[in-house]
């Protein structure tokens, strides 16, 4: 997944029913220009706000899939992945040891 930094300032919402239509077109067109295609994953690191909703709609309009994220969750996820990799390496070492011992016997 590639991080795409964005900072959009949308127009104020109107009361005529198209509140999310115009503001979300701008990020959608920009994301498509950045290479977002159908089923591309776009992580949104934004505070809960109207801007987040506009960004989510923009990602969906671009054909992408949005994934919520925060900076603290990112660090936590990296830690989880590191733990999983270390656990996998330990399991592989045990399997290799068992395989070698079976070949020797």
C-alpha positions in Angstrom: 0.0 0.0 0.0 1.3 3.4 -0.9 0.6 6.4 1.3 -1.0 9.3 -0.6 -0.8 12.6 1.4 -3.8 14.8 0.8 -5.1 18.1 2.2 -8.5 19.1 0.8 -10.6 22.1 1.8 -14.1 21.5 0.6 -16.9 24.0 0.0 -19.5 24.3 2.8 -22.3 21.9 2.5 -25.6 23.1 1.2 -29.1 22.2 2.1 -30.3 21.2 -1.3 -29.4 17.5 -1.0 -26.0 17.5 -2.8 -24.0 18.1 0.4 -21.4 15.4 -0.4 -21.5 15.6 -4.2 -19.3 18.6 -5.1 -16.7 18.5 -2.2 -15.9 14.8 -2.7 -15.4 15.1 -6.5 -12.2 17.1 -6.0 -10.4 14.4 -3.9 -11.8 11.7 -6.2 -10.3 13.3 -9.3 -7.0 13.9 -7.5 -6.8 10.3 -6.3 -7.4 9.0 -9.8 -4.6 11.2 -11.1 -2.3 9.8 -8.3 -3.0 6.3 -9.6 -5.9 5.0 -7.5 -7.8 2.4 -9.4 -10.7 0.1 -8.6 -9.9 -1.8 -5.4 -6.8 0.2 -4.6 -6.4 0.6 -0.8 -6.2 4.1 0.5 -5.5 4.7 4.2 -7.1 7.8 5.6 -5.3 9.3 8.6 -7.6 12.1 9.5 -9.5 13.2 12.7 -13.2 12.4 12.8 -14.7 15.3 11.0 -16.7 16.4 7.9 -13.4 16.3 6.0 -13.0 12.6 6.8 -16.4 11.9 5.4 -15.6 13.9 2.3 -12.3 12.0 1.9 -14.1 8.7 2.3 -16.6 9.6 -0.4 -13.7 10.7 -2.7 -11.9 7.4 -2.2 -15.1 5.5 -3.0 -15.8 7.7 -6.1 -12.2 7.0 -7.3 -13.0 3.3 -7.1 -10.7 2.7 -4.1 -11.2 1.1 -0.8 -10.6 3.3 2.3 -9.0 2.0 5.4 -9.2 4.1 8.6 -5.9 4.7 10.3 -4.2 6.9 12.9 -0.6 7.5 13.6 -0.7 5.7 16.9 -2.5 2.7 15.3 0.2 2.6 12.6 2.9 2.3 15.2 0.9 -0.4 17.0 0.3 -2.3 13.7 4.0 -2.2 12.9 4.8 -3.7 16.3 2.2 -6.4 15.7 3.7 -7.3 12.4 7.2 -7.4 13.9 6.0 -9.8 16.5 4.2 -12.0 13.9 7.4 -12.1 11.8 9.5 -13.1 14.8 7.0 -15.8 15.7 7.0 -17.1 12.2 10.8 -17.2 12.1 10.8 -19.2 15.4 8.3 -21.7 13.9 10.4 -22.0 10.7 13.5 -22.7 12.8 11.7 -25.4 14.8 10.4 -27.0 11.7 13.8 -27.0 10.0 15.4 -28.5 13.2 12.8 -31.3 13.2 13.3 -31.9 9.5 17.1 -32.2 9.9 16.7 -34.5 12.9 14.4 -36.8 10.9 16.9 -36.9 8.0 19.7 -37.9 10.4 17.7 -40.7 12.0 
